[in-house]
C-alpha cells in the first residue's frame, strides 16, 4: 500500500522563500518622476505632430487652373481660345518652320504690322480675373523686329479706350532660327471682346516674317 510522501521539511535548515527587495523612498520618487517626464514628452510629441499636420497647406499634384489654348498647324486644335478676324487684318496661313507645323501671319494691305487675333470663350472668361498670362510659342526667324500684345483692358485713357492697350513687354527677334516661348503678364485684362471680330487680344508684329505655333492664356494665381 502506497503511503503519502511526507511534507517538505520546515526545519531551521530549510531555505526561506525568495522575496523582491522593497524599493526605497528615493527610488520610488525617481520612478515616479521618470514616468511623469515620459508622459510629458509623449504629450509634447503628439502636440507637435498635430500642429504640423494641420498647419501645412494641402497641395494637389494636378490642381485645376483656368486656361485656354490654341495649337496652330494644318489642323487647328483649341480649347477655350479661338483664332479670330481671319477675313481682315488677322489672316494667318498654315506653314512650317524649324521642322514643325505652324501658322504664318499674313500682311494686310496698307497695314505696316502683322496681326493674329484671338477670342476667349465665355466659359473660360467666367474663371479668369484681370491678372492673366498669355504665352506664345514662336519661331525666331529674322533679326531686327519685335512683337507685343494689344489687349482689351480697363485703361480707358488712350484713344482706343483700352480696347487695344499695348503690353508692357516687347520681345525682340534675334534670328536664332529656333522655336522659343514668350510670356506676357496682363494686370488689367478686361476681355470684353472690343477688338475686331469680337477679339480680346492680338499678337502685333513689327518686322518681316512671323511664325506662330501655339497660344495659351491662363489665370495668374
C-alpha positions in Angstrom: 0.0 0.0 0.0 1.4 3.3 -1.0 1.8 5.9 1.7 1.7 9.6 1.1 5.0 11.4 0.9 6.0 13.4 4.0 5.6 17.2 3.7 8.7 19.3 3.0 10.9 19.9 5.9 10.1 23.2 7.7 13.0 22.9 10.0 15.6 25.5 10.8 17.8 24.5 7.9 15.1 25.0 5.3 15.8 27.9 2.8 13.4 30.8 3.2 11.1 31.8 0.2 12.6 34.3 -2.1 11.3 37.9 -1.9 12.0 41.0 -4.1 13.8 43.7 -2.1 11.5 46.6 -1.3 12.1 49.9 -3.1 13.4 52.8 -1.1 11.5 56.0 -0.8 14.1 57.7 -3.0 13.8 55.0 -5.7 10.0 55.4 -5.7 10.4 59.2 -6.2 12.8 58.7 -9.1 10.5 56.2 -10.7 7.5 58.5 -10.4 9.5 61.5 -11.8 10.7 59.4 -14.7 7.2 58.2 -15.6 5.9 61.8 -15.4 8.7 63.1 -17.7 8.0 60.3 -20.2 4.3 61.1 -20.2 5.0 64.8 -20.7 7.4 64.0 -23.6 4.8 61.9 -25.3 2.2 64.6 -25.0 4.6 67.2 -26.5 5.4 64.9 -29.4 1.7 64.3 -30.1 1.0 68.0 -30.0 3.8 68.8 -32.4 2.7 66.1 -34.8 -0.9 67.5 -34.7 0.4 71.1 -35.1 2.5 70.4 -38.2 -0.1 68.2 -39.8 -2.8 70.9 -39.6 -0.7 74.0 -40.3 0.7 72.8 -43.7 -1.5 73.6 -46.7 -2.9 70.8 -48.7 -1.4 70.6 -52.2 -2.7 68.5 -55.0 -0.4 67.3 -57.7 -2.7 68.4 -60.6 -4.6 71.4 -59.4 -7.0 72.7 -61.9 -6.0 76.0 -63.4 -8.3 78.1 -65.6 -6.7 78.1 -69.0 -7.3 78.1 -72.7 -5.1 77.3 -75.7 -4.8 77.1 -79.5 -2.4 74.8 -81.4 -1.8 76.0 -84.9 -0.9 73.9 -87.9 -2.6 72.2 -90.9 -5.3 71.3 -88.4 -6.1 73.7 -85.6 -6.8 72.4 -82.1 -8.3 74.6 -79.5 -9.9 74.8 -76.1 -11.3 77.9 -74.5 -9.4 80.1 -77.0 -10.4 80.8 -80.7 -8.4 82.4 -83.6 -10.5 85.3 -84.9 -10.6 88.0 -87.6 -9.3 85.8 -90.4 -11.1 87.8 -93.1 -9.5 91.1 -92.3 -6.1 92.1 -90.8 -5.8 88.9 -88.8 -5.3 86.4 -91.6 -2.8 83.5 -91.0 -1.9 80.6 -93.2 -0.7 77.0 -92.4 3.1 76.8 -92.7 6.2 75.0 -91.4 9.2 76.3 -89.7 12.0 74.6 -87.9 10.5 71.2 -88.8 7.2 71.9 -87.0 3.8 72.9 -88.3 2.6 76.4 -87.5 0.8 79.4 -89.0 2.5 82.3 -90.8 1.0 85.7 -90.2 -0.2 87.5 -93.4 0.3 91.2 -94.0 -3.0 93.0 -94.7 -2.8 95.7 -97.5 -2.0 99.1 -96.1 -1.0 97.8 -92.6 2.6 98.2 -91.5 2.3 95.4 -88.9 1.3 91.7 -88.8 -1.6 90.6 -86.6 -3.1 87.4 -85.2 -6.3 87.9 -83.2 -7.8 85.6 -80.5 -11.1 85.5 -78.7 -11.6 84.0 -75.2 -14.7 81.8 -74.9 -17.3 82.9 -72.3 -16.9 79.7 -70.3 -13.2 80.5 -69.7 -13.8 84.2 -69.1 -16.0 83.3 -66.2 -13.0 81.8 -64.4 -10.4 84.5 -65.3 -9.5 87.6 -63.4 -7.9 90.8 -64.5 -4.5 89.1 -63.8 -3.8 87.0 -66.9 -0.7 85.4 -68.5 -0.5 84.9 -72.3 2.2 82.5 -73.5 3.2 82.3 -77.2 5.3 79.7 -79.0 7.0 81.4 -82.0 9.8 80.7 -84.4 12.6 83.3 -84.2 13.2 83.5 -87.9 14.5 87.0 -88.7 16.5 89.5 -86.6 15.6 93.1 -86.3 11.9 93.1 -85.5 9.8 92.7 -82.3 6.3 91.8 -81.2 3.9 92.6 -78.4 0.3 92.1 -77.3 -2.5 94.5 -77.8 -5.3 93.6 -75.4 -8.7 94.7 -74.2 -8.0 96.4 -70.8 -9.7 98.6 -68.2 -7.4 101.5 -69.0 -9.7 103.9 -71.0 -7.1 106.8 -71.0 -5.9 106.0 -74.6 -7.6 106.7 -77.9 -9.0 103.2 -78.2 -10.5 103.5 -74.7 -8.4 100.5 -73.6 -9.5 98.0 -76.3 -6.0 97.9 -77.8 -3.8 98.6 -74.8 -0.2 97.6 -75.6 1.5 95.1 -73.3 4.4 96.4 -71.1 6.7 93.7 -72.5 8.1 93.6 -76.0 10.0 90.6 -77.4 12.8 91.3 -79.8 13.6 88.9 -82.6 17.2 87.8 -83.0 17.1 85.4 -85.9 18.2 82.4 -83.9 16.3 80.0 -86.1 14.8 78.3 -83.1 11.4 77.8 -81.6 11.0 79.9 -78.5 8.4 80.9 -75.9 7.4 84.3 -74.6 5.1 85.3 -71.7 3.1 88.5 -71.2 1.7 89.4 -67.9 -1.5 91.4 -68.2 -2.5 93.0 -64.9 -5.7 94.8 -66.0 -7.3 92.4 -68.6 -10.9 93.2 -69.4 -11.6 90.8 -72.3 -15.0 92.1 -73.3 -14.5 91.4 -77.0 -14.0 95.0 -78.0 -11.4 94.3 -80.7 -12.1 93.4 -84.4 -14.4 90.4 -84.8 -15.1 90.3 -81.0 -11.5 89.5 -80.2 -9.9 90.0 -76.8 -6.3 90.3 -77.7 -4.0 90.2 -80.7 -0.3 89.5 -81.4 1.2 92.5 -83.1 4.5 92.0 -85.0 6.7 94.8 -86.2 9.1 93.3 -88.8 9.2 90.7 -91.5 8.1 87.1 -91.3 6.5 85.7 -88.2 5.6 82.1 -87.4 3.2 81.2 -84.6 2.7 77.6 -83.3 0.7 77.9 -80.1 -1.0 80.5 -77.8 -2.1 79.8 -74.2 -4.0 82.1 -71.8 -4.3 81.3 -68.1 -5.0 83.0 -64.8 -2.2 84.3 -62.7 -2.6 82.9 -59.2 
